[in-house]
Amino acid sequence: METTLAGFWQPTQIAYGMILLAMFLALARLVRGPSLPDRVVALDLITVLAAAMLALDTMATRQTVFIDAAIVLALISFLGTIAFARYLERRARSE
């Protein structure tokens, strides 16, 4: 494997590290979130970052099957967030 930067670090490995750091910060928000919507947004962010990691893995390995999984994960995450937003809207109306 040919390196493009000095030593061990390649741009894809740096991107993996940045995505993992963002996932860790989103996980901290998921655990500490003061309200339920904050936690849902953090969970949505984690799934979007997982889709980004799958897309990055697609570019790194040149296996296109991962991009399909990333698209499906992003769509399911989006639908889940929309469903939760509707739930919160209905709950606010009933109160």
NUMITOR-933009 format. One line per field, with one value per residue: x negated, y negated, z negated of N, C-alpha, C, O in turn; residue number from 0; residue in one letter. Coordinates in nm, 3 decimals, padded with zeros to 5 digits. Example, Ala and Ser with C-alpha at 12.3 -4.5 7.8 and 13.67 -1.06 7.14 Angstrom:
<atoms>
n_east = c(-01.319,-01.285)
n_north = c(00.569,00.225)
n_up = c(-00.780,-00.708)
ca_east = c(-01.230,-01.367)
ca_north = c(00.450,00.106)
ca_up = c(-00.780,-00.714)
c_east = c(-01.320,-01.290)
c_north = c(00.330,-00.003)
c_up = c(-00.780,-00.787)
o_east = c(-01.424,-01.341)
o_north = c(00.332,-00.114)
o_up = c(-00.846,-00.804)
doti = c(0,1)
rovex = c(A,S)
</atoms>
This chain:
<atoms>
n_east = c(-00.085,-00.066,-00.179,-00.051,-00.107,-00.363,-00.506,-00.293,-00.033,00.242,00.465,00.724,00.715,00.685,00.931,01.101,01.031,01.122,01.397,01.454,01.393,01.592,01.813,01.775,01.810,02.077,02.192,02.143,02.316,02.552,02.569,02.557,02.747,02.972,03.241,03.501,03.528,03.265,03.119,03.221,03.139,02.864,02.842,02.926,02.718,02.506,02.578,02.566,02.295,02.198,02.286,02.129,01.881,01.906,01.923,01.670,01.519,01.596,01.470,01.205,01.162,01.267,01.496,01.811,02.037,02.061,02.150,02.417,02.516,02.462,02.635,02.886,02.877,02.867,03.116,03.298,03.234,03.310,03.589,03.659,03.598,03.783,04.022,03.998,04.004,04.266,04.399,04.322,04.444,04.717,04.739,04.689,04.913,05.115,05.067)
n_north = c(00.117,-00.211,-00.509,-00.837,-01.053,-01.153,-00.880,-00.670,-00.778,-00.829,-01.013,-00.897,-00.760,-00.969,-01.093,-00.888,-00.896,-01.155,-01.127,-00.931,-01.074,-01.271,-01.102,-01.012,-01.253,-01.304,-01.083,-01.146,-01.365,-01.229,-01.076,-01.272,-01.457,-01.722,-01.719,-01.524,-01.571,-01.663,-01.433,-01.269,-01.404,-01.376,-01.098,-01.072,-01.210,-01.036,-00.815,-00.929,-00.988,-00.728,-00.641,-00.809,-00.704,-00.454,-00.535,-00.648,-00.421,-00.288,-00.442,-00.398,-00.119,-00.060,00.090,00.114,00.198,00.106,-00.155,-00.134,-00.032,-00.254,-00.446,-00.331,-00.323,-00.599,-00.681,-00.537,-00.645,-00.913,-00.882,-00.784,-01.006,-01.192,-01.063,-01.073,-01.349,-01.407,-01.268,-01.417,-01.659,-01.595,-01.520,-01.762,-01.906,-01.776,-01.842)
n_up = c(00.000,00.092,-00.056,-00.089,-00.242,-00.475,-00.639,-00.835,-00.824,-00.625,-00.411,-00.426,-00.668,-00.846,-00.806,-00.898,-01.170,-01.239,-01.196,-01.386,-01.619,-01.605,-01.631,-01.892,-02.034,-01.969,-02.090,-02.354,-02.378,-02.337,-02.568,-02.773,-02.701,-02.761,-02.699,-02.541,-02.254,-02.199,-02.240,-02.037,-01.807,-01.839,-01.814,-01.549,-01.425,-01.482,-01.326,-01.071,-01.061,-01.069,-00.820,-00.666,-00.730,-00.613,-00.344,-00.315,-00.352,-00.122,00.071,-00.003,00.022,00.267,00.313,00.414,00.282,00.025,00.042,00.104,-00.136,-00.297,-00.190,-00.243,-00.523,-00.581,-00.479,-00.640,-00.888,-00.845,-00.807,-01.059,-01.221,-01.122,-01.194,-01.473,-01.513,-01.434,-01.635,-01.863,-01.798,-01.801,-02.067,-02.192,-02.117,-02.256,-02.516)
ca_east = c(00.000,-00.148,-00.134,-00.054,-00.166,-00.481,-00.483,-00.177,00.096,00.297,00.584,00.841,00.701,00.714,01.076,01.159,01.011,01.210,01.534,01.465,01.398,01.727,01.905,01.757,01.874,02.222,02.229,02.147,02.441,02.661,02.575,02.577,02.847,03.067,03.379,03.519,03.490,03.119,03.072,03.259,03.049,02.734,02.851,02.929,02.582,02.424,02.607,02.512,02.150,02.175,02.301,02.008,01.772,01.925,01.886,01.524,01.469,01.619,01.362,01.075,01.150,01.324,01.603,01.930,02.147,02.072,02.225,02.558,02.546,02.461,02.758,02.998,02.865,02.905,03.261,03.367,03.211,03.394,03.727,03.673,03.600,03.912,04.124,03.986,04.050,04.412,04.440,04.307,04.544,04.847,04.733,04.698,05.051,05.201,05.038)
ca_north = c(00.000,-00.331,-00.619,-00.967,-01.145,-01.097,-00.778,-00.581,-00.845,-00.858,-01.098,-00.821,-00.730,-01.093,-01.111,-00.792,-00.949,-01.269,-01.076,-00.865,-01.180,-01.328,-01.002,-01.014,-01.373,-01.284,-00.987,-01.222,-01.442,-01.133,-01.036,-01.386,-01.548,-01.767,-01.691,-01.414,-01.609,-01.666,-01.295,-01.218,-01.467,-01.312,-00.965,-01.093,-01.246,-00.915,-00.732,-00.998,-00.967,-00.588,-00.638,-00.873,-00.609,-00.354,-00.598,-00.658,-00.285,-00.260,-00.506,-00.339,00.019,-00.054,00.188,00.030,00.251,00.028,-00.278,-00.097,-00.025,-00.391,-00.512,-00.272,-00.370,-00.741,-00.692,-00.488,-00.745,-01.028,-00.847,-00.776,-01.142,-01.251,-01.000,-01.126,-01.488,-01.403,-01.226,-01.531,-01.759,-01.548,-01.523,-01.902,-01.949,-01.716,-01.900)
ca_up = c(00.000,00.106,-00.141,-00.023,-00.338,-00.540,-00.740,-00.840,-00.810,-00.494,-00.426,-00.469,-00.809,-00.918,-00.799,-00.993,-01.304,-01.260,-01.208,-01.517,-01.720,-01.599,-01.688,-02.037,-02.085,-01.956,-02.194,-02.480,-02.376,-02.351,-02.708,-02.861,-02.647,-02.862,-02.661,-02.447,-02.118,-02.188,-02.227,-01.905,-01.710,-01.855,-01.754,-01.405,-01.386,-01.487,-01.209,-00.953,-01.064,-01.030,-00.674,-00.611,-00.743,-00.507,-00.217,-00.315,-00.330,00.019,00.147,-00.038,00.069,00.403,00.318,00.422,00.203,-00.098,00.066,00.093,-00.279,-00.350,-00.146,-00.319,-00.662,-00.585,-00.458,-00.760,-00.991,-00.813,-00.836,-01.204,-01.275,-01.085,-01.278,-01.608,-01.512,-01.434,-01.770,-01.953,-01.762,-01.853,-02.213,-02.234,-02.098,-02.358,-02.649)
c_east = c(-00.089,-00.091,-00.145,-00.108,-00.283,-00.441,-00.355,-00.047,00.130,00.421,00.707,00.833,00.726,00.865,01.147,01.148,01.103,01.355,01.553,01.470,01.537,01.830,01.896,01.826,02.027,02.272,02.236,02.274,02.561,02.678,02.614,02.691,02.951,03.212,03.382,03.488,03.339,03.063,03.105,03.170,02.910,02.734,02.855,02.790,02.491,02.451,02.559,02.360,02.115,02.189,02.180,01.889,01.783,01.888,01.734,01.461,01.489,01.507,01.228,01.056,01.199,01.422,01.735,02.046,02.167,02.153,02.375,02.601,02.550,02.589,02.878,02.995,02.907,03.056,03.339,03.351,03.300,03.541,03.753,03.679,03.732,04.024,04.118,04.034,04.202,04.466,04.432,04.411,04.681,04.851,04.746,04.842,05.143,05.178,05.098)
c_north = c(-00.124,-00.443,-00.750,-01.076,-01.077,-00.995,-00.700,-00.648,-00.873,-00.944,-01.021,-00.787,-00.854,-01.118,-01.013,-00.843,-01.066,-01.225,-01.008,-00.967,-01.244,-01.232,-01.001,-01.137,-01.364,-01.185,-01.055,-01.304,-01.349,-01.094,-01.154,-01.477,-01.591,-01.735,-01.576,-01.454,-01.618,-01.526,-01.236,-01.277,-01.406,-01.172,-00.974,-01.128,-01.123,-00.828,-00.797,-00.981,-00.822,-00.573,-00.703,-00.780,-00.498,-00.411,-00.613,-00.522,-00.242,-00.320,-00.439,-00.200,00.040,00.062,00.112,00.080,00.169,-00.099,-00.251,-00.091,-00.165,-00.465,-00.461,-00.320,-00.516,-00.759,-00.646,-00.588,-00.868,-00.999,-00.837,-00.914,-01.211,-01.193,-01.055,-01.270,-01.495,-01.362,-01.343,-01.639,-01.719,-01.552,-01.666,-01.954,-01.896,-01.775,-02.033)
c_up = c(00.000,00.018,-00.066,-00.114,-00.406,-00.645,-00.723,-00.801,-00.665,-00.514,-00.471,-00.618,-00.895,-00.919,-00.893,-01.135,-01.335,-01.275,-01.343,-01.630,-01.722,-01.656,-01.840,-02.098,-02.076,-02.060,-02.330,-02.488,-02.394,-02.498,-02.798,-02.819,-02.748,-02.826,-02.559,-02.302,-02.097,-02.168,-02.091,-01.797,-01.719,-01.794,-01.602,-01.353,-01.385,-01.365,-01.080,-00.947,-01.029,-00.879,-00.607,-00.620,-00.639,-00.370,-00.205,-00.292,-00.185,00.103,00.121,00.021,00.212,00.419,00.307,00.338,00.075,-00.077,00.061,-00.054,-00.341,-00.313,-00.225,-00.463,-00.674,-00.568,-00.581,-00.874,-00.968,-00.846,-00.986,-01.269,-01.243,-01.172,-01.421,-01.616,-01.511,-01.571,-01.868,-01.924,-01.815,-02.004,-02.265,-02.218,-02.208,-02.496,-02.669)
o_east = c(-00.178,00.029,-00.239,-00.151,-00.301,-00.354,-00.314,00.043,00.052,00.477,00.788,00.935,00.781,00.921,01.243,01.243,01.156,01.428,01.658,01.543,01.592,01.925,01.998,01.893,02.097,02.382,02.323,02.335,02.659,02.791,02.695,02.730,03.012,03.297,03.281,03.425,03.289,02.971,03.026,03.129,02.845,02.636,02.795,02.750,02.408,02.358,02.515,02.304,02.011,02.112,02.135,01.805,01.683,01.827,01.678,01.361,01.407,01.456,01.146,00.947,01.175,01.431,01.765,02.146,02.279,02.219,02.451,02.708,02.633,02.645,02.962,03.099,02.976,03.116,03.437,03.446,03.358,03.608,03.860,03.757,03.786,04.110,04.222,04.097,04.261,04.567,04.525,04.460,04.752,04.954,04.808,04.887,05.236,05.263,05.081)
o_north = c(-00.137,-00.468,-00.771,-01.181,-00.956,-01.020,-00.668,-00.581,-00.935,-00.947,-01.074,-00.786,-00.844,-01.159,-01.051,-00.836,-01.076,-01.280,-01.024,-00.948,-01.269,-01.274,-00.990,-01.126,-01.410,-01.200,-01.024,-01.313,-01.386,-01.080,-01.138,-01.566,-01.507,-01.725,-01.538,-01.374,-01.585,-01.505,-01.160,-01.206,-01.385,-01.131,-00.892,-01.080,-01.109,-00.772,-00.726,-00.961,-00.797,-00.500,-00.656,-00.776,-00.452,-00.341,-00.592,-00.510,-00.167,-00.256,-00.426,-00.166,00.146,00.124,00.052,00.009,00.162,-00.147,-00.337,-00.139,-00.191,-00.539,-00.539,-00.354,-00.552,-00.842,-00.711,-00.611,-00.920,-01.083,-00.876,-00.935,-01.281,-01.267,-01.080,-01.310,-01.580,-01.416,-01.365,-01.704,-01.804,-01.584,-01.689,-02.037,-01.965,-01.759,-02.093)
o_up = c(-00.084,00.017,00.011,-00.067,-00.394,-00.729,-00.611,-00.748,-00.593,-00.623,-00.548,-00.687,-01.005,-01.021,-00.959,-01.212,-01.446,-01.358,-01.406,-01.728,-01.830,-01.722,-01.908,-02.201,-02.166,-02.113,-02.411,-02.595,-02.458,-02.545,-02.889,-02.895,-02.814,-02.915,-02.501,-02.233,-01.989,-02.089,-02.035,-01.704,-01.616,-01.731,-01.533,-01.247,-01.295,-01.306,-00.988,-00.839,-00.967,-00.817,-00.502,-00.530,-00.584,-00.288,-00.098,-00.221,-00.131,00.195,00.212,00.066,00.271,00.526,00.204,00.324,00.023,-00.170,00.017,-00.090,-00.428,-00.394,-00.268,-00.520,-00.770,-00.635,-00.620,-00.949,-01.063,-00.906,-01.033,-01.362,-01.328,-01.219,-01.482,-01.714,-01.578,-01.617,-01.946,-02.016,-01.869,-02.063,-02.369,-02.297,-02.249,-02.584,-02.775)
doti = c(0,1,2,3,4,5,6,7,8,9,10,11,12,13,14,15,16,17,18,19,20,21,22,23,24,25,26,27,28,29,30,31,32,33,34,35,36,37,38,39,40,41,42,43,44,45,46,47,48,49,50,51,52,53,54,55,56,57,58,59,60,61,62,63,64,65,66,67,68,69,70,71,72,73,74,75,76,77,78,79,80,81,82,83,84,85,86,87,88,89,90,91,92,93,94)
rovex = c(M,E,T,T,L,A,G,F,W,Q,P,T,Q,I,A,Y,G,M,I,L,L,A,M,F,L,A,L,A,R,L,V,R,G,P,S,L,P,D,R,V,V,A,L,D,L,I,T,V,L,A,A,A,M,L,A,L,D,T,M,A,T,R,Q,T,V,F,I,D,A,A,I,V,L,A,L,I,S,F,L,G,T,I,A,F,A,R,Y,L,E,R,R,A,R,S,E)
</atoms>
